[in-house]
Amino acid sequence: MTITRDDALQLDAADPLAHLRERFDIPDGVVYLDGNSLGAPPRGVADALAAFAGDWRRDLIHAWGTAGWGTLAARLGGRIARLIGAAADEVIVTDTTSGNLFKLLVAACRMRPGRSTVLIEAANFPSDLYIAQGVCELLGLELGYLDEGAPIDETVAVVVHSHVDFRTGAIADMAGLTERAHAAGALTLWDLCHSAGAIPVDLTAAGADLAVGCTYKYLNGGPGSPAYAYVAKRLQDQVRQPITGWGGHARRFAMTRGFEPAPGPARLQVSQAPVIGMVALDAALDAFDGVTVEALRDKAVSLGELFVALAAERLPGLKPASPGDPLARGSQVSFAHPEAERILAAVAEHGVIADFRPPETMRFGFAPLYLRHVDVYDAVRRIADVMSA
Ligand SMILES: Cc1ncc(COP(=O)(O)O)c(C=O)c1O
């Protein structure tokens, strides 16, 4: 039976999270299926940035205390912790995902002296591959690729893995892989960029050791917003990261000679906190107030399933490139098409924004905080028009 626009509108009428779209400022007529690359702007962000400028002007350097800038990194870490199954004092907001990966990867290798290998997936996000390569060059270690058959054995110091694959959306078995790594005495370092805020993540239940993630995708912190790093409590005293700037010092303002790492994940900071980005992120995270990740997940599954069903009906040229089981993929659905780039450029002119990953992947993200079922319907209709033109 053909799915109609009314069917989509009915799904929206029954959606318990429909009101959350009001928390965002999305241009009329645009269907934004790229929130898995850069989230949409939450309404509170512009006001928060204006207030920040006012605090700065009024209190000048004292605003580090009066406006709470000095404690933002830890406070935001605590807000993100609830979305990734961590304790508030296991997460810090700082730097970029790539930078945090570098610091934690070096720290992980230092925690496993004498081990010769870092394991990663060749399919991982390129920056993760490049950082792992750089760390191996720096420390004289081997880089092995899990998906090319490298074993998890007693030579492995750390396994680096994305929780959700950026191309296919496939969800990794975090608990299973962590258990295998631990059985060989290795640590795990998870990249949560494509999971936090979109699918339930439970670092604690999985026994994960270390993790990194960005805040500009499903967390809507804005372009270049600061990333976060997680260190399980049991490892926090052992983590020795290589960029020992004053930001990670236990007594930054004592201005002493030797480096003493701050307690907890705060030692992963390097220098001045990116306050403007953190102020925006703080306001952006308000969009998650009163919402459970489980409810967001249910809605994202419903949106993704509608897209898949409509694509099967109306976009016969697209080849599925994501797991068919909605519970085995994150909040995105990918398809392959030899003309993916051209099609996406053409639909963008009709207000449908999705993204292209070379050589021929179309990636459609379903950010459950602000997308409606009718958006999904309209997007597929416009893509079908472009493909049949
Ligand atoms: C899975 C994954 N890891 C790492 C990165 C890089 O993040 P950053 O730009 O914060 O270094 C991205 C960026 O899109 C990503 O998707």
PDBQT file of the ligand as one rigid body, heavy atoms in Angstrom, charges set to zero:
ROOT
HETATM    1  C1  LIG A 401      33.431   9.635  13.647  1.00  0.00    +0.000 C 
HETATM    2  C2  LIG A 401      34.206  10.923  13.648  1.00  0.00    +0.000 A 
HETATM    3  N1  LIG A 401      35.353  10.995  14.343  1.00  0.00    +0.000 NA
HETATM    4  C3  LIG A 401      36.097  12.117  14.373  1.00  0.00    +0.000 A 
HETATM    5  C4  LIG A 401      35.697  13.244  13.686  1.00  0.00    +0.000 A 
HETATM    6  C5  LIG A 401      36.574  14.465  13.719  1.00  0.00    +0.000 C 
HETATM    7  O1  LIG A 401      36.155  15.308  14.724  1.00  0.00    +0.000 OA
HETATM    8  P1  LIG A 401      36.936  16.693  15.033  1.00  0.00    +0.000 P 
HETATM    9  O2  LIG A 401      36.706  17.570  13.843  1.00  0.00    +0.000 OA
HETATM   10  O3  LIG A 401      36.254  17.217  16.278  1.00  0.00    +0.000 OA
HETATM   11  O4  LIG A 401      38.350  16.382  15.240  1.00  0.00    +0.000 OA
HETATM   12  C6  LIG A 401      34.492  13.227  12.965  1.00  0.00    +0.000 A 
HETATM   13  C7  LIG A 401      34.056  14.414  12.227  1.00  0.00    +0.000 C 
HETATM   14  O5  LIG A 401      33.053  14.452  11.543  1.00  0.00    +0.000 OA
HETATM   15  C8  LIG A 401      33.730  12.026  12.941  1.00  0.00    +0.000 A 
HETATM   16  O6  LIG A 401      32.602  11.940  12.243  1.00  0.00    +0.000 OA
ENDROOT
TORSDOF 0
